[in-house]
């Protein structure tokens, strides 16, 4: 089954012809040497941002073209000392992004230092790429986030890293800033030992793999190749999966095609970039409620505004009571900056007839914080008579990392509440006090009664086999 492993990425690097490197733009200033940056950070009590990447990989290219040139990211990066560390082969040195004062040898040396000090490679010597690290003035690892990162997420992480370093005068945090998926606190991610790349395929690698797969029936023996494709930020990759799901659905996956598709959707939500939302546009129309709810969870995990139209349509059209709670969370995650979507989620939290929808809506409001209306709705639930809804509101504050609302959670502990509510509040406080999010996974699963895992949100520091997670 496709979901046997979370990130079983295998393959071989294809030789690439020389090509002029892309320009990064002047909005982010880069320091060429990590040791020089650390010395400066210690002397000036500043934070170091280390940006790791792969010369021709899609996610890295998106960071170069979209994130590092964004005004929000540039403003945040002005408060940190920024160091690049790209992986590349000798033939790819000309494909490195142009960064003033940074030579290919700087990338290589920086990457070696980072791998030695802060990131543990797997048994194959592989690390996750791209990858962002925030280091304190003493060189300690404050935060890390592998793979996707938006400009708004970078701004949030920078503010959080500065706060953790004791910097009181920080740049004003933009209203649109929010914590990223796959955020780790004080630790970095280690890919599983079977992973031979730690990244998506480069364009030539993808073309070669698709050329081979498109010539034959794709079955269980192609699992690793399909997962590699699902991890690749290229339009051809998502086009391939859309077509393949159709084949599995209509008999191409002989003996269990439906189960393969359901598992693929779950995995997509955990590992795939936002371009795979086009695949979810197809699965959202499925007559199967089980598949539709998995589609909603995948949308929630990706959490991109690119999925908002689909999330709105899914919530509005869904009639199955087992799937509706998942769609309201998807709407909150994709519509975190959309006032109309937030109003819809607040209404569902207050008035929906299904108690699981109300709880899921409250959980979803955590994605929209610090929106004032969302916070007001959570306060109403905290003061309400239903323990489950109070617990959902507490968890939402933690998932939104609403540190300034810590007092609301403390008040729950001081009240006469059930032991389960006390445990939930204590777990939430641990997050608000700077802890990781993944210990909340069980609490959220219990209160929502959702059976679908959300590994992208409750991200752990070591790659996990899905069979070990109860698959």
C-alpha positions as a LaTeX table, in Angstrom:
\begin{tabular}{lrrr}
\hline
Residue & $x$ (\AA) & $y$ (\AA) & $z$ (\AA) \\
\hline
Unk1 & 0.00 & 0.00 & 0.00 \\
Unk2 & 1.27 & 3.48 & $-0.82$ \\
Unk3 & 1.16 & 4.63 & 2.78 \\
Unk4 & 3.61 & 2.03 & 4.05 \\
Unk5 & 6.21 & 4.73 & 4.64 \\
Unk6 & 6.11 & 8.46 & 5.20 \\
Unk7 & 9.12 & 9.52 & 3.19 \\
Unk8 & 10.65 & 6.61 & 1.35 \\
Unk9 & 12.32 & 8.77 & $-1.26$ \\
Unk10 & 14.79 & 6.95 & $-3.46$ \\
Unk11 & 16.47 & 7.68 & $-6.77$ \\
Unk12 & 19.70 & 8.81 & $-8.40$ \\
Unk13 & 20.95 & 12.23 & $-9.33$ \\
Unk14 & 20.75 & 12.79 & $-13.08$ \\
Unk15 & 23.54 & 14.86 & $-14.69$ \\
Unk16 & 22.38 & 18.33 & $-15.65$ \\
Unk17 & 23.75 & 20.64 & $-18.36$ \\
Unk18 & 25.29 & 24.00 & $-17.34$ \\
Unk19 & 22.80 & 26.81 & $-16.97$ \\
Unk20 & 23.06 & 30.39 & $-15.81$ \\
Unk21 & 21.99 & 30.77 & $-12.18$ \\
Unk22 & 18.88 & 32.74 & $-11.20$ \\
Unk23 & 19.17 & 36.07 & $-9.42$ \\
Unk24 & 17.90 & 36.20 & $-5.86$ \\
Unk25 & 17.11 & 39.89 & $-5.72$ \\
Unk26 & 18.55 & 42.41 & $-3.30$ \\
Unk27 & 15.89 & 42.31 & $-0.58$ \\
Unk28 & 17.73 & 39.79 & 1.62 \\
Unk29 & 21.37 & 40.38 & 2.49 \\
Unk30 & 23.52 & 37.27 & 2.83 \\
Unk31 & 26.66 & 36.58 & 4.85 \\
Unk32 & 29.02 & 34.19 & 3.11 \\
Unk33 & 30.48 & 32.28 & 6.07 \\
Unk34 & 28.63 & 30.65 & 8.95 \\
Unk35 & 31.47 & 31.07 & 11.44 \\
Unk36 & 31.70 & 34.78 & 10.65 \\
Unk37 & 27.95 & 35.06 & 11.14 \\
Unk38 & 28.11 & 33.28 & 14.50 \\
Unk39 & 30.90 & 35.58 & 15.66 \\
Unk40 & 28.85 & 38.61 & 14.72 \\
Unk41 & 25.78 & 37.17 & 16.42 \\
Unk42 & 27.64 & 36.63 & 19.67 \\
Unk43 & 29.24 & 40.09 & 19.61 \\
Unk44 & 26.01 & 41.90 & 18.76 \\
Unk45 & 23.53 & 39.54 & 20.48 \\
Unk46 & 21.73 & 38.77 & 17.25 \\
Unk47 & 20.06 & 35.75 & 15.64 \\
Unk48 & 21.40 & 33.83 & 12.64 \\
Unk49 & 19.05 & 32.51 & 9.95 \\
Unk50 & 20.54 & 29.63 & 7.97 \\
Unk51 & 18.81 & 28.85 & 4.67 \\
Unk52 & 19.67 & 25.44 & 3.24 \\
Unk53 & 18.66 & 24.40 & $-0.24$ \\
Unk54 & 19.20 & 22.18 & $-3.27$ \\
Unk55 & 20.40 & 23.98 & $-6.39$ \\
Unk56 & 17.64 & 22.85 & $-8.78$ \\
Unk57 & 14.89 & 21.53 & $-6.52$ \\
Unk58 & 11.41 & 23.04 & $-6.82$ \\
Unk59 & 10.83 & 24.04 & $-3.21$ \\
Unk60 & 14.24 & 25.71 & $-3.03$ \\
Unk61 & 13.55 & 27.54 & $-6.27$ \\
Unk62 & 10.26 & 28.80 & $-4.84$ \\
Unk63 & 12.07 & 30.19 & $-1.82$ \\
Unk64 & 14.59 & 31.93 & $-4.05$ \\
Unk65 & 12.05 & 33.39 & $-6.45$ \\
Unk66 & 9.10 & 34.10 & $-4.15$ \\
Unk67 & 10.09 & 34.22 & $-0.49$ \\
Unk68 & 13.50 & 35.89 & $-0.37$ \\
Unk69 & 12.27 & 38.65 & $-2.68$ \\
Unk70 & 9.10 & 39.29 & $-0.67$ \\
Unk71 & 8.88 & 42.55 & 1.30 \\
Unk72 & 7.55 & 40.83 & 4.42 \\
Unk73 & 10.38 & 38.30 & 4.43 \\
Unk74 & 12.99 & 40.94 & 3.63 \\
Unk75 & 11.89 & 43.09 & 6.55 \\
Unk76 & 12.17 & 40.11 & 8.89 \\
Unk77 & 15.52 & 39.08 & 7.42 \\
Unk78 & 16.91 & 42.54 & 8.09 \\
Unk79 & 16.79 & 41.68 & 11.79 \\
Unk80 & 18.89 & 38.51 & 11.40 \\
Unk81 & 22.30 & 37.56 & 10.01 \\
Unk82 & 21.48 & 35.39 & 7.00 \\
Unk83 & 23.65 & 32.53 & 5.79 \\
Unk84 & 23.00 & 30.37 & 2.68 \\
Unk85 & 24.03 & 26.73 & 2.41 \\
Unk86 & 23.04 & 25.08 & $-0.88$ \\
Unk87 & 23.76 & 21.52 & $-1.93$ \\
Unk88 & 24.97 & 21.04 & $-5.52$ \\
Unk89 & 27.11 & 18.84 & $-7.74$ \\
Unk90 & 30.11 & 20.17 & $-9.63$ \\
Unk91 & 28.05 & 20.45 & $-12.81$ \\
Unk92 & 25.46 & 22.52 & $-10.95$ \\
Unk93 & 27.69 & 25.28 & $-9.54$ \\
Unk94 & 26.49 & 27.71 & $-12.21$ \\
Unk95 & 22.92 & 26.96 & $-11.19$ \\
Unk96 & 23.35 & 28.30 & $-7.68$ \\
Unk97 & 21.35 & 31.47 & $-7.02$ \\
Unk98 & 23.34 & 34.66 & $-7.30$ \\
Unk99 & 24.00 & 36.03 & $-3.83$ \\
Unk100 & 26.34 & 38.98 & $-3.52$ \\
Unk101 & 29.68 & 37.90 & $-2.03$ \\
Unk102 & 28.73 & 34.21 & $-1.80$ \\
Unk103 & 30.83 & 31.67 & $-3.71$ \\
Unk104 & 30.08 & 27.98 & $-4.35$ \\
Unk105 & 32.73 & 26.99 & $-1.79$ \\
Unk106 & 30.87 & 29.06 & 0.83 \\
Unk107 & 27.71 & 27.06 & 0.24 \\
Unk108 & 29.62 & 23.80 & 0.56 \\
Unk109 & 31.51 & 24.82 & 3.71 \\
Unk110 & 28.40 & 26.22 & 5.36 \\
Unk111 & 26.42 & 23.09 & 4.58 \\
Unk112 & 29.14 & 20.90 & 6.07 \\
Unk113 & 29.19 & 22.99 & 9.25 \\
Unk114 & 25.42 & 22.95 & 9.62 \\
Unk115 & 25.29 & 19.17 & 9.10 \\
Unk116 & 28.00 & 18.66 & 11.69 \\
Unk117 & 26.53 & 20.92 & 14.38 \\
Unk118 & 22.75 & 21.16 & 14.10 \\
Unk119 & 21.27 & 18.58 & 11.71 \\
Unk120 & 21.72 & 14.84 & 12.09 \\
Unk121 & 21.96 & 13.05 & 8.72 \\
Unk122 & 20.34 & 9.67 & 8.27 \\
Unk123 & 22.28 & 6.45 & 7.67 \\
Unk124 & 22.85 & 7.54 & 4.05 \\
Unk125 & 24.21 & 10.94 & 5.08 \\
Unk126 & 21.02 & 12.62 & 3.81 \\
Unk127 & 19.33 & 15.68 & 5.33 \\
Unk128 & 16.04 & 17.39 & 4.50 \\
Unk129 & 16.38 & 20.11 & 1.84 \\
Unk130 & 15.37 & 22.90 & 1.75 \\
Unk131 & 15.61 & 23.66 & 5.46 \\
Unk132 & 15.63 & 26.81 & 7.61 \\
Unk133 & 17.31 & 27.14 & 10.99 \\
Unk134 & 17.32 & 30.01 & 13.49 \\
Unk135 & 20.37 & 30.08 & 15.77 \\
Unk136 & 20.78 & 32.09 & 18.95 \\
Unk137 & 23.71 & 34.41 & 19.74 \\
Unk138 & 25.46 & 31.50 & 21.49 \\
Unk139 & 25.00 & 29.21 & 18.49 \\
Unk140 & 22.13 & 27.22 & 20.00 \\
Unk141 & 19.37 & 25.95 & 17.74 \\
Unk142 & 16.19 & 27.89 & 18.47 \\
Unk143 & 13.80 & 26.85 & 15.69 \\
Unk144 & 13.87 & 24.82 & 12.52 \\
Unk145 & 11.48 & 24.19 & 9.64 \\
Unk146 & 12.18 & 21.78 & 6.76 \\
Unk147 & 10.71 & 22.10 & 3.25 \\
Unk148 & 7.96 & 24.71 & 2.69 \\
Unk149 & 8.17 & 28.16 & 4.25 \\
Unk150 & 6.26 & 31.28 & 3.21 \\
Unk151 & 7.34 & 34.87 & 3.71 \\
Unk152 & 4.73 & 35.28 & 6.45 \\
Unk153 & 5.94 & 32.15 & 8.21 \\
Unk154 & 9.55 & 33.31 & 7.97 \\
Unk155 & 8.52 & 36.60 & 9.61 \\
Unk156 & 6.78 & 34.76 & 12.46 \\
Unk157 & 9.76 & 32.46 & 13.04 \\
Unk158 & 12.17 & 35.38 & 13.05 \\
Unk159 & 10.11 & 37.19 & 15.68 \\
Unk160 & 9.89 & 34.02 & 17.75 \\
Unk161 & 13.64 & 33.39 & 17.50 \\
Unk162 & 14.42 & 36.97 & 18.55 \\
Unk163 & 11.98 & 36.65 & 21.46 \\
Unk164 & 13.59 & 33.40 & 22.59 \\
Unk165 & 16.97 & 35.11 & 22.47 \\
Unk166 & 15.75 & 37.84 & 24.79 \\
Unk167 & 15.62 & 40.60 & 22.18 \\
Unk168 & 12.99 & 43.06 & 23.44 \\
Unk169 & 13.11 & 45.61 & 20.62 \\
Unk170 & 11.99 & 43.58 & 17.65 \\
Unk171 & 10.56 & 44.63 & 14.28 \\
Unk172 & 6.79 & 44.93 & 14.34 \\
Unk173 & 5.26 & 41.56 & 13.52 \\
Unk174 & 3.01 & 41.90 & 10.46 \\
Unk175 & $-0.64$ & 40.99 & 10.97 \\
Unk176 & $-0.42$ & 38.29 & 8.33 \\
Unk177 & 2.47 & 36.45 & 10.06 \\
Unk178 & 1.73 & 32.97 & 11.40 \\
Unk179 & 3.67 & 29.85 & 12.52 \\
Unk180 & 4.56 & 27.33 & 9.82 \\
Unk181 & 3.66 & 23.68 & 9.50 \\
Unk182 & 6.52 & 21.32 & 10.43 \\
Unk183 & 7.86 & 23.78 & 13.01 \\
Unk184 & 10.34 & 22.29 & 15.48 \\
Unk185 & 11.53 & 23.97 & 18.66 \\
Unk186 & 15.12 & 23.49 & 19.77 \\
Unk187 & 15.62 & 20.51 & 17.47 \\
Unk188 & 15.88 & 19.66 & 13.79 \\
Unk189 & 14.36 & 16.97 & 11.60 \\
Unk190 & 16.11 & 13.70 & 10.77 \\
Unk191 & 14.84 & 11.88 & 7.69 \\
Unk192 & 14.29 & 8.14 & 7.86 \\
Unk193 & 17.20 & 5.90 & 6.91 \\
Unk194 & 15.50 & 4.65 & 3.71 \\
Unk195 & 15.41 & 8.20 & 2.34 \\
Unk196 & 18.15 & 8.63 & $-0.29$ \\
Unk197 & 17.36 & 12.24 & $-1.26$ \\
Unk198 & 15.58 & 14.15 & 1.52 \\
Unk199 & 14.06 & 16.41 & $-1.13$ \\
Unk200 & 11.83 & 16.47 & $-4.16$ \\
Unk201 & 13.05 & 15.53 & $-7.61$ \\
Unk202 & 14.78 & 18.02 & $-9.85$ \\
Unk203 & 13.13 & 18.68 & $-13.23$ \\
Unk204 & 15.38 & 16.32 & $-15.19$ \\
Unk205 & 15.05 & 13.62 & $-12.55$ \\
Unk206 & 11.27 & 13.94 & $-12.66$ \\
Unk207 & 11.18 & 13.82 & $-16.46$ \\
Unk208 & 13.28 & 10.67 & $-16.47$ \\
Unk209 & 11.14 & 8.94 & $-13.84$ \\
Unk210 & 7.84 & 9.89 & $-15.47$ \\
Unk211 & 9.15 & 8.68 & $-18.81$ \\
Unk212 & 9.69 & 5.22 & $-17.37$ \\
Unk213 & 6.48 & 5.01 & $-15.33$ \\
Unk214 & 4.21 & 6.20 & $-18.12$ \\
Unk215 & 5.24 & 3.19 & $-20.22$ \\
Unk216 & 3.81 & 0.56 & $-17.90$ \\
Unk217 & 1.15 & $-0.39$ & $-15.39$ \\
Unk218 & 1.92 & 1.21 & $-12.02$ \\
Unk219 & 1.48 & $-1.14$ & $-9.09$ \\
Unk220 & 2.67 & $-1.76$ & $-5.56$ \\
Unk221 & 6.24 & $-2.26$ & $-6.70$ \\
Unk222 & 6.34 & 1.37 & $-7.81$ \\
Unk223 & 5.49 & 2.72 & $-4.38$ \\
Unk224 & 8.82 & 4.46 & $-3.74$ \\
Unk225 & 8.80 & 6.14 & $-7.15$ \\
Unk226 & 5.24 & 7.42 & $-6.70$ \\
Unk227 & 6.07 & 8.85 & $-3.27$ \\
Unk228 & 9.09 & 10.63 & $-4.75$ \\
Unk229 & 6.85 & 12.21 & $-7.35$ \\
Unk230 & 4.35 & 13.22 & $-4.66$ \\
Unk231 & 7.15 & 15.07 & $-2.88$ \\
Unk232 & 8.10 & 17.10 & $-5.94$ \\
Unk233 & 7.12 & 20.74 & $-6.44$ \\
Unk234 & 6.60 & 20.61 & $-10.20$ \\
Unk235 & 3.35 & 20.80 & $-12.25$ \\
Unk236 & 4.17 & 17.59 & $-14.10$ \\
Unk237 & 4.29 & 15.74 & $-10.78$ \\
Unk238 & 0.76 & 16.73 & $-9.74$ \\
Unk239 & $-0.54$ & 16.12 & $-13.27$ \\
Unk240 & 0.85 & 12.60 & $-13.10$ \\
Unk241 & $-0.83$ & 11.85 & $-9.77$ \\
Unk242 & $-4.19$ & 13.20 & $-10.94$ \\
Unk243 & $-4.08$ & 10.84 & $-13.92$ \\
Unk244 & $-2.85$ & 7.92 & $-11.84$ \\
Unk245 & $-5.60$ & 8.29 & $-9.25$ \\
Unk246 & $-8.11$ & 8.09 & $-12.08$ \\
Unk247 & $-6.53$ & 4.86 & $-13.29$ \\
Unk248 & $-6.52$ & 3.33 & $-9.81$ \\
Unk249 & $-10.13$ & 4.38 & $-9.30$ \\
Unk250 & $-11.36$ & 2.85 & $-12.53$ \\
Unk251 & $-9.64$ & $-0.49$ & $-12.22$ \\
Unk252 & $-6.00$ & 0.42 & $-12.89$ \\
Unk253 & $-5.06$ & $-0.49$ & $-9.33$ \\
Unk254 & $-6.29$ & $-4.07$ & $-9.55$ \\
Unk255 & $-7.37$ & $-5.44$ & $-6.19$ \\
Unk256 & $-7.74$ & $-2.47$ & $-3.86$ \\
Unk257 & $-7.47$ & 0.61 & $-6.02$ \\
Unk258 & $-9.85$ & 2.52 & $-3.78$ \\
Unk259 & $-7.78$ & 1.81 & $-0.68$ \\
Unk260 & $-4.63$ & 2.89 & $-2.52$ \\
Unk261 & $-6.27$ & 6.18 & $-3.47$ \\
Unk262 & $-7.45$ & 6.87 & 0.09 \\
Unk263 & $-3.96$ & 6.17 & 1.41 \\
Unk264 & $-2.43$ & 8.35 & $-1.28$ \\
Unk265 & $-4.64$ & 11.30 & $-0.31$ \\
Unk266 & $-3.61$ & 10.98 & 3.33 \\
Unk267 & 0.04 & 10.87 & 2.34 \\
Unk268 & $-0.41$ & 13.82 & 0.00 \\
Unk269 & $-1.59$ & 15.96 & 2.89 \\
Unk270 & 1.47 & 14.98 & 4.89 \\
Unk271 & 4.25 & 15.39 & 2.31 \\
Unk272 & 3.12 & 17.15 & $-0.88$ \\
Unk273 & 3.59 & 20.83 & $-1.79$ \\
Unk274 & 0.66 & 23.11 & $-2.60$ \\
Unk275 & 0.69 & 22.38 & $-6.34$ \\
Unk276 & $-0.96$ & 19.03 & $-5.48$ \\
Unk277 & $-4.13$ & 20.85 & $-4.48$ \\
Unk278 & $-5.20$ & 20.30 & $-8.09$ \\
Unk279 & $-5.27$ & 16.56 & $-7.30$ \\
Unk280 & $-7.58$ & 17.26 & $-4.35$ \\
Unk281 & $-9.94$ & 19.14 & $-6.66$ \\
Unk282 & $-10.63$ & 15.79 & $-8.27$ \\
Unk283 & $-10.90$ & 13.68 & $-5.11$ \\
Unk284 & $-13.23$ & 16.23 & $-3.45$ \\
Unk285 & $-15.88$ & 15.23 & $-6.02$ \\
Unk286 & $-15.75$ & 11.58 & $-5.00$ \\
Unk287 & $-19.06$ & 9.87 & $-4.08$ \\
Unk288 & $-17.16$ & 8.35 & $-1.13$ \\
Unk289 & $-17.52$ & 10.33 & 2.12 \\
Unk290 & $-14.37$ & 8.65 & 3.41 \\
Unk291 & $-12.39$ & 10.00 & 0.47 \\
Unk292 & $-13.90$ & 13.47 & 0.75 \\
Unk293 & $-13.03$ & 13.74 & 4.43 \\
Unk294 & $-9.46$ & 12.66 & 3.69 \\
Unk295 & $-9.36$ & 15.33 & 1.01 \\
Unk296 & $-10.43$ & 17.91 & 3.59 \\
Unk297 & $-7.72$ & 16.80 & 6.03 \\
Unk298 & $-5.12$ & 17.02 & 3.26 \\
Unk299 & $-6.25$ & 20.58 & 2.53 \\
Unk300 & $-6.05$ & 21.45 & 6.21 \\
Unk301 & $-2.52$ & 20.13 & 6.47 \\
Unk302 & $-1.30$ & 22.02 & 3.41 \\
Unk303 & $-3.12$ & 25.09 & 4.71 \\
Unk304 & $-2.61$ & 27.20 & 1.60 \\
Unk305 & $-4.81$ & 30.05 & 0.38 \\
Unk306 & $-4.61$ & 28.28 & $-2.99$ \\
Unk307 & $-7.01$ & 25.70 & $-1.55$ \\
Unk308 & $-9.55$ & 28.20 & $-0.19$ \\
Unk309 & $-12.00$ & 27.97 & $-3.10$ \\
Unk310 & $-12.03$ & 24.19 & $-2.82$ \\
Unk311 & $-12.43$ & 24.34 & 0.97 \\
Unk312 & $-15.38$ & 26.73 & 0.65 \\
Unk313 & $-17.06$ & 24.51 & $-1.91$ \\
Unk314 & $-16.41$ & 21.36 & 0.11 \\
Unk315 & $-17.86$ & 22.83 & 3.30 \\
Unk316 & $-20.91$ & 24.25 & 1.53 \\
Unk317 & $-21.74$ & 21.08 & $-0.38$ \\
Unk318 & $-20.86$ & 18.39 & 2.17 \\
Unk319 & $-23.88$ & 16.54 & 3.59 \\
Unk320 & $-22.20$ & 13.62 & 5.30 \\
Unk321 & $-21.95$ & 14.26 & 9.05 \\
Unk322 & $-18.68$ & 12.33 & 9.35 \\
Unk323 & $-17.00$ & 14.57 & 6.77 \\
Unk324 & $-18.37$ & 17.99 & 7.74 \\
Unk325 & $-16.08$ & 18.40 & 10.81 \\
Unk326 & $-13.04$ & 17.88 & 8.58 \\
Unk327 & $-14.19$ & 20.44 & 6.01 \\
Unk328 & $-14.69$ & 23.19 & 8.59 \\
Unk329 & $-11.07$ & 22.76 & 9.74 \\
Unk330 & $-9.91$ & 22.83 & 6.13 \\
Unk331 & $-11.83$ & 26.07 & 5.59 \\
Unk332 & $-10.22$ & 27.63 & 8.66 \\
Unk333 & $-6.70$ & 26.55 & 7.63 \\
Unk334 & $-6.95$ & 27.73 & 4.02 \\
Unk335 & $-8.98$ & 30.83 & 4.89 \\
Unk336 & $-6.94$ & 32.04 & 7.83 \\
Unk337 & $-6.71$ & 35.52 & 6.30 \\
Unk338 & $-10.16$ & 35.59 & 4.71 \\
Unk339 & $-12.74$ & 37.46 & 6.80 \\
Unk340 & $-15.71$ & 35.70 & 5.24 \\
Unk341 & $-14.25$ & 32.26 & 5.92 \\
Unk342 & $-13.49$ & 33.18 & 9.52 \\
Unk343 & $-17.09$ & 34.34 & 10.00 \\
Unk344 & $-18.30$ & 31.01 & 8.61 \\
Unk345 & $-16.09$ & 29.05 & 11.00 \\
Unk346 & $-17.20$ & 31.18 & 13.98 \\
Unk347 & $-20.84$ & 30.58 & 13.08 \\
Unk348 & $-20.25$ & 26.83 & 12.87 \\
Unk349 & $-18.50$ & 26.86 & 16.25 \\
Unk350 & $-21.49$ & 28.56 & 17.86 \\
Unk351 & $-24.53$ & 27.17 & 16.09 \\
Unk352 & $-23.94$ & 23.96 & 14.13 \\
Unk353 & $-26.18$ & 21.08 & 15.17 \\
Unk354 & $-23.31$ & 18.59 & 15.03 \\
Unk355 & $-21.18$ & 18.79 & 18.22 \\
Unk356 & $-18.14$ & 17.47 & 16.34 \\
Unk357 & $-18.47$ & 20.28 & 13.81 \\
Unk358 & $-18.60$ & 22.81 & 16.65 \\
Unk359 & $-15.46$ & 21.37 & 18.25 \\
Unk360 & $-13.63$ & 21.14 & 14.94 \\
Unk361 & $-14.58$ & 24.72 & 14.13 \\
Unk362 & $-13.12$ & 25.84 & 17.45 \\
Unk363 & $-9.93$ & 23.91 & 16.74 \\
Unk364 & $-9.82$ & 25.50 & 13.28 \\
Unk365 & $-9.99$ & 28.98 & 14.77 \\
Unk366 & $-6.50$ & 28.35 & 16.12 \\
Unk367 & $-5.22$ & 28.68 & 12.55 \\
Unk368 & $-6.77$ & 32.15 & 12.23 \\
Unk369 & $-5.28$ & 33.72 & 15.36 \\
Unk370 & $-4.60$ & 36.48 & 16.27 \\
Unk371 & $-7.84$ & 37.46 & 14.51 \\
Unk372 & $-9.90$ & 39.36 & 17.10 \\
Unk373 & $-13.24$ & 37.83 & 16.15 \\
Unk374 & $-11.79$ & 34.34 & 16.34 \\
Unk375 & $-10.31$ & 35.08 & 19.76 \\
Unk376 & $-13.68$ & 36.39 & 20.95 \\
Unk377 & $-15.38$ & 33.16 & 19.83 \\
Unk378 & $-12.79$ & 31.09 & 21.68 \\
Unk379 & $-13.37$ & 33.11 & 24.85 \\
Unk380 & $-17.10$ & 32.41 & 24.58 \\
Unk381 & $-16.40$ & 28.67 & 24.38 \\
Unk382 & $-14.01$ & 28.88 & 27.33 \\
Unk383 & $-16.79$ & 30.41 & 29.43 \\
Unk384 & $-19.44$ & 27.98 & 28.18 \\
Unk385 & $-20.96$ & 24.95 & 29.91 \\
Unk386 & $-19.57$ & 22.22 & 27.61 \\
Unk387 & $-16.24$ & 20.72 & 28.67 \\
Unk388 & $-15.44$ & 19.38 & 25.20 \\
Unk389 & $-15.86$ & 22.79 & 23.60 \\
Unk390 & $-13.82$ & 24.44 & 26.33 \\
Unk391 & $-11.05$ & 21.91 & 25.72 \\
Unk392 & $-11.22$ & 22.54 & 21.97 \\
Unk393 & $-10.83$ & 26.29 & 22.59 \\
Unk394 & $-7.83$ & 25.69 & 24.85 \\
Unk395 & $-6.20$ & 23.53 & 22.17 \\
Unk396 & $-6.91$ & 26.19 & 19.54 \\
Unk397 & $-5.00$ & 28.78 & 21.58 \\
Unk398 & $-2.05$ & 26.39 & 21.75 \\
Unk399 & $-2.17$ & 25.49 & 18.05 \\
Unk400 & $-2.20$ & 29.20 & 17.22 \\
Unk401 & 0.67 & 29.72 & 19.70 \\
Unk402 & $-1.27$ & 32.59 & 21.27 \\
Unk403 & 1.32 & 33.33 & 23.97 \\
Unk404 & $-0.38$ & 36.58 & 24.93 \\
Unk405 & $-3.51$ & 34.61 & 25.87 \\
Unk406 & $-1.73$ & 32.35 & 28.34 \\
Unk407 & $-3.89$ & 33.72 & 31.14 \\
Unk408 & $-7.00$ & 32.24 & 29.56 \\
Unk409 & $-5.52$ & 28.76 & 29.80 \\
Unk410 & $-4.26$ & 29.35 & 33.34 \\
Unk411 & $-7.80$ & 30.29 & 34.34 \\
Unk412 & $-9.01$ & 26.87 & 33.20 \\
Unk413 & $-6.52$ & 25.22 & 35.54 \\
Unk414 & $-7.72$ & 27.35 & 38.44 \\
Unk415 & $-11.35$ & 26.44 & 37.79 \\
Unk416 & $-13.12$ & 23.34 & 39.04 \\
Unk417 & $-12.76$ & 21.22 & 35.90 \\
Unk418 & $-12.49$ & 17.53 & 35.12 \\
Unk419 & $-9.11$ & 15.80 & 35.12 \\
Unk420 & $-9.18$ & 15.48 & 31.33 \\
Unk421 & $-9.66$ & 19.23 & 30.94 \\
Unk422 & $-6.80$ & 19.86 & 33.35 \\
Unk423 & $-4.52$ & 17.59 & 31.33 \\
Unk424 & $-5.52$ & 19.39 & 28.14 \\
Unk425 & $-4.83$ & 22.80 & 29.70 \\
Unk426 & $-1.47$ & 21.66 & 31.04 \\
Unk427 & $-0.47$ & 20.34 & 27.61 \\
Unk428 & $-1.56$ & 23.62 & 26.00 \\
Unk429 & 0.45 & 25.66 & 28.51 \\
Unk430 & 3.55 & 23.64 & 27.67 \\
Unk431 & 3.18 & 24.74 & 24.03 \\
Unk432 & 2.50 & 28.37 & 24.93 \\
Unk433 & 5.60 & 28.33 & 27.13 \\
Unk434 & 7.72 & 27.40 & 24.13 \\
Unk435 & 7.30 & 23.67 & 23.73 \\
Unk436 & 6.71 & 21.68 & 20.52 \\
Unk437 & 3.25 & 21.11 & 19.09 \\
Unk438 & 3.39 & 17.34 & 18.58 \\
Unk439 & 2.54 & 16.42 & 22.23 \\
Unk440 & $-0.93$ & 17.88 & 21.56 \\
Unk441 & $-1.67$ & 15.37 & 18.82 \\
Unk442 & $-3.45$ & 12.91 & 21.09 \\
Unk443 & $-5.44$ & 15.62 & 22.83 \\
Unk444 & $-6.65$ & 17.06 & 19.53 \\
Unk445 & $-7.50$ & 13.63 & 18.16 \\
Unk446 & $-9.51$ & 12.81 & 21.27 \\
Unk447 & $-11.53$ & 16.02 & 21.27 \\
Unk448 & $-12.18$ & 16.01 & 17.51 \\
Unk449 & $-12.72$ & 12.23 & 17.23 \\
Unk450 & $-10.97$ & 12.40 & 13.85 \\
Unk451 & $-9.25$ & 9.19 & 12.80 \\
Unk452 & $-6.97$ & 10.73 & 10.18 \\
Unk453 & $-3.39$ & 11.52 & 11.24 \\
Unk454 & $-2.01$ & 15.02 & 10.75 \\
Unk455 & 1.74 & 14.50 & 10.70 \\
Unk456 & 2.44 & 17.75 & 8.87 \\
Unk457 & 0.86 & 19.79 & 11.69 \\
Unk458 & 2.02 & 17.73 & 14.67 \\
Unk459 & 5.45 & 17.35 & 13.13 \\
Unk460 & 8.02 & 15.23 & 14.94 \\
Unk461 & 11.82 & 15.50 & 14.76 \\
Unk462 & 12.34 & 12.03 & 13.25 \\
Unk463 & 10.73 & 10.61 & 10.11 \\
Unk464 & 8.20 & 7.94 & 11.00 \\
Unk465 & 6.94 & 4.82 & 9.33 \\
Unk466 & 3.18 & 5.04 & 8.90 \\
Unk467 & 2.75 & 1.39 & 9.84 \\
Unk468 & 4.20 & 2.27 & 13.24 \\
Unk469 & 1.59 & 5.01 & 13.52 \\
Unk470 & $-1.23$ & 2.50 & 13.31 \\
Unk471 & $-1.76$ & 2.35 & 9.55 \\
\hline
\end{tabular}
